[in-house]
Amino acid sequence: MVRLVRDSFAVVEPQADRVAAHFYATLFAIAPATREMFPVNMQVQRSRLLRALVHFVQMVDRPDELLPFLRQLGRDHRKFGVIANHYEAVGMALLSAVKQYAKAAWTDEVERAWAEAYTIMARAMLEAATADEGPAWWNGTVVERHRLTRDLAVVRVQPDYAVPYQPGQYVSVEVPQRPRMWRYFTPATAPREDGLLEFHIRAVETGWVSRAIVTHGEIGDVWRIGPPMGRLAVNRESGNDVLMIAGGTGIAPMRAIIDHLSQWGENPRVQVFYGGRVRADLYDLENLQATAAHNPWLKVVPVLESDSTMAAVEKGTLADVVTRYGAWQDHDVLVSGSPGMVRSTVSRMLVAGTSLDHIIYDPFTMD
């Protein structure tokens, strides 16, 4: 099943945009009510479908990692009002889209493999959604907003009730400026007693939601916050040291984890490579360095691609610099940043000899 799914997906992946368009057209035709779950502009949603499929195909033979991810996804989808019948419609639309563009590679055997794979996915998501007795989302009010640069803001949100996330996890967010456009952002601090959430939002060029938050967001805005997802975390009992690799606002989950670890005097050694193109991208560097000054287990290494004016900085991309240090044997590796940065860094580390089993990253955190 794994081989058939991967081989046939490799055929359709170069036509990913058409596959996604066919999928949604079919879904809305056979289940018209699902159209109301999505925004008018479907551009980002189509790319998100591709990332979901790629992630599923990559992990389909690793059930210990895949099933927890699918259960989180199922709980998260409750905010859309998804019911059991919708899963059947999604399965029909998915097989139709893959079949359309797999052409000669689509056989009865391949169809059975995709049906089996989708059944695994849908069952895990539906069972988790059914078993979850918590809210489908939490309302939260923006209580602070600091615009650090033209395209970067720190936003603090006070939920009506505390969101039960773990340091490093991300949540989906809907803001009043962009109804039905749910996007994923990561709290930058560990859970607090008062429940306050801090988000670092960069307005990316094609980011409808991130640009709306940075440019038009206001104190008093009420956000809807979906259930926490993701697997970035540090196991203090594993005995392994930790390597964190973060680009830009990808530092947010790392900061939350470091914030959490700071409550203990002894921790695994943690080395953070914090990278960007120019100095302004390292907006949180001083805060990290201040934390490192009081915690001997933490070391922070700034990395810049093109700005040569800063002293005590590594030059190059994160992928260049991290692999320059070796294969990081016996380290747990956490990677966070743009999809391109994550792809290039993970690929280079694998070539350098880092074990895939030791690398953790989340696939859906970008706008």
N, C-alpha and C positions, 0 to 999 in steps of 0.2 A: 504493500500500500504506500509506504513512504517513498519508494523509488518511483512508482508511477505518478504520484502527486508531484514530486519534485521535477521529474522529467517533463511532464506536460506543462507545468507552470513555467519552466524555462522557455518553452515555446511561446507562451502568450505574454510573458513579462515585457518584451520590447514594445508591445502595443498596450501598455498598461492603461493609458488614458482612455482608449477605446473600450477596453474591457470594463473599466469603471462606469463609463457612460452607458454601456449596454446593460450592465447590472442594475443601475438605478432606474433606467427606462423600463426594464422588465419588472422590477419590484413595484414601481408606482402603477404599472398597468394591472398587475394581478392583485395588488393590495393597496388601493388608492388612499386608504386612510393613513398609510405610513408617510405620505408626502408632507403631512402637517408636522411631522417630527423633525423636519430638516429645514434649514434656512433657504431663502429664495436663491441665493448664490451658492452653487454646489461645488465650486472649484476646489476649495480646501477639503471638503468632505470626500471628493473623489481621490485626492492624493492620500488621505488618511486610510481609505479602504485598501489602497495598494500597500501601505506600510503594514497594515494589519495582516494582509495575506502573506507578505514577505516574512513577517515575524512568525506567523503560524507555520509556514513551510519550513523555515529554519529550525523550528523547535518540535516538529511533529513526531520525531523519534526520541524526544527527551521529555517524557510525560511528567517527571518529577518537577520540571520547571514550567512546562506548558499548562498543566491543569490549574495550579494556583493563579496563573495569569488569566486564564479563561474565567475562573470563578470571580476574580476581581472585576473583569469586564462585564460579566453577567450582572453583578450587583450594581455596577455603574450605569448600565443600560436601563435600570428601573426608572431613572429620571425622565426617560422618554415615554414611559407608559407602555413599554414593550410587553406583549403577552405571548402565550405559547403559539398561537396561530401565526404570529409574525415570523417566528423562527422557521416555520415551514415555507413561507413565502420567500424569505431570504435565501434558503437553501435552493429553491427552484431557480431563483434569479442568478445565484452564483454559478450553478452548474450550466445554466444557459449561456452565461457570459464566457466562461472558460471554453465550453464546447464551440462557441461561435468562432473563437480566434485560435483554438488549438488545431482546427481543421483536421488534416489527415492523422494527427497525433492522437485524436480523440477516438477511442475504441470502447467497446462494451466493458472491457477490463478496467480501463482508465476511469470510466464513468462510475463503476462500482467502488473504485478506490476513493474518488472524490466524495461520493455519497457516504462512505464509511468515515472518512476524515471529518466531513461536516457534521455527521451525527455525533461524533466524539465532542466536537466543539460546542454544538448547540446544547447537548445534554448537560455538559459541565456548566455552561452559562445559565441555563434555565433552572437547574437544581440549586445553584447558588442564589439566584434571584428569588426563588420561591422560599428558600430557607431564611433569608435575611429579614429580620424583624425591625431593623432600624429604619430611619427616614430615607426616602429616595434622594433627598437633598436637604441642605441646611441654608437658611437665610442668614446673610451677614451684611452688616452696614459698614461702609468705608468711614473710618474715623480719623485717619491721617493719610496725607498724600504729599510726598516730597519729589519734585521733579529734579533729578540730579543733573541731567543734560537734556538736550533737545529731544532725544529719543529714548530716555531711560527714566523710570520713576520707581520709587519705593512706595508701596501702598499697604496700609495696615487695615485689616478688616476684623470687626468684632462680630462673630457669629452669635445668633440667639442662644444656641447651645453648642458646647465644645465639639469640634469635629475630631473623631477618634483616629487620627493618623499617627504613623510612626515616623521618626526623623528620616528624611530621605524620600518619603513617598510624595506623590503629586496628586492633585485633585483637578476635576473639571470645573470650569467656572462659566456662568452665563451672566453678562452684565446688561443693564437696562439700555445701553446704547446699541446693542447688537442682539436682539431677541433671537433665541433658538440657535445662536452660533456658540456652542459650547467649545471652550478651548482648555488645554491642560497647562496648569502652572504649579510650581512647587513652593510650598512654604519654606522660608529661609531660616526659620528658627525651630528649635524643638518645641513640642507641645508645652504650653504655659498653663498655669493654674487658672488664669482668667480667660483662656481660650483664644486670645488674640492671635491672628495670623498675619505674617508679614510676607509680601510678595515682591519680587524684583521683576519688573516688566520692561522689556525692551520692545520698542515699536519696530517690528521687522517690516520690510518693504511691502510684502504681500499679506501682512497680518491685519485683517479687518478688526479683530478684537483687540490685539495689543495696541494698535494705533489709536483705537477709540479710547482705551483706558488711559494711555499716556497723554493724549491730546485733549480729550473731552471729559475724562472722568472727574468726578467732584466728590467732596466730602458729603456724606449723606446718601450716596448711591447704595442701593440694596442689590447685592449679588446673590445668586444661587450657587451653592457649592456642592458638587457631587461627592460620592463616596471615595475615600482614598484608594490609590492604586500604586503599583510599582514595587520593586524589590531591591532598590539601593539601600544597603544597610551594612553595618559593621558588627560582626560577631566577636565580642570581647573574649569569648571562651575558646575561640578556634586555635589560638596560639600563633596565628599568622600576623605579620606586620601588614600594613595597609598602604596602598598607593591610590591616591585620588587624582584624577585628571579632569580638569574643568575648563571650559572655554566660555568667556563672557558671563551671561546670567546663569550658565550651567553651574556656577559656584553655589547657587541657592541650596540644592539638596546637600552638598558637602558641608555648607555652613550649618545647616540644621543638624547634621550628624555630629559635627565637631562641637556644636553647642550642647548636644546631649552628652557627649563623652566628657565634657569639661566638668561635669559634676563629680567625676571620680579622680582620685589622685594618680592612679596607675591605669594605663591603657596600653594597647598595642602601639608600637611606633607608627605614626601616620605621616606620610610625606605627600604634600599637595603640590602639584604642578598646575599653576593658574595662568592661563594663557589668553592672549588676544592679539589683534593686529597692531594696535597702537596703545599708548599708555592709558588713554581714557577708557579702554575696554576693561581695565583692571580696577574698576571702580571700588571694589571692596577690599583691596589689598591691605590698606592700613588697618582695617578691623581684624583681618586674619593675622597680620604680623603682631598686633597687640595681644591677640589670644595666644599666639605661639610664644610670646615673651613670658607668659605666666604658666605655660604648660610644656615642660621639656620633652614630652612625647610627640610634639607636633613640630613639623618643619614645613615652611612655605617657600616654594621656588617660583618666582614670576618668570613668565615666558612671553616674549614679544616677537612678532614676525617681521615688522618693518621699522619700528621706532628704535633708533640706536642711541638716543640721548639719555636714557635711563641707566644708572649704574647698578651693578649687582643683579643683572638680569640675564637669563639664557636667551640666545638668539635662535629663531627658527620657528617652525610650526610645533605644536604640541607633539605630533607624531614623530617629528625629527628629534626633538629634545629627549623625550621619554625613552625612545629606543636607543639613543646614544648612551644611556646609562646601563643598557643590557636587557636581559629578558625578565627581570624582576621575579625570579624563582621564589617560591614560598611566600609570595605576597597575594593578598586579596586585592583585586584591581577594580576600582569604581570609575566609570567614565560618564561624563555628562556635558552636553553642549548641543550645538546644532547637529542635524543629521549628518551633514557632510563631515564635520569634525569627528563625530563618533565613528563613522564608517572608516575614515582614513586612519584614525588612531588605532582602532581595534585591528584592522588589517595589518598595519605595520607591526604591531605587537605580536600577532600570530606568526608573522614571517620571522621576527626576531627570536621566537621560541617560547613566548608566553603561552601557558596552557589556557585554552578556551574555557575550561571549567573554573578558572580563577578570575575571569573577567565578567563584570556585571554592568549592564546598562539598560535603560528603559527606552522603548521605541517611540512613545507618543507624546513626548513632553514639549515639542515645538508647536508654535502657532501655525 
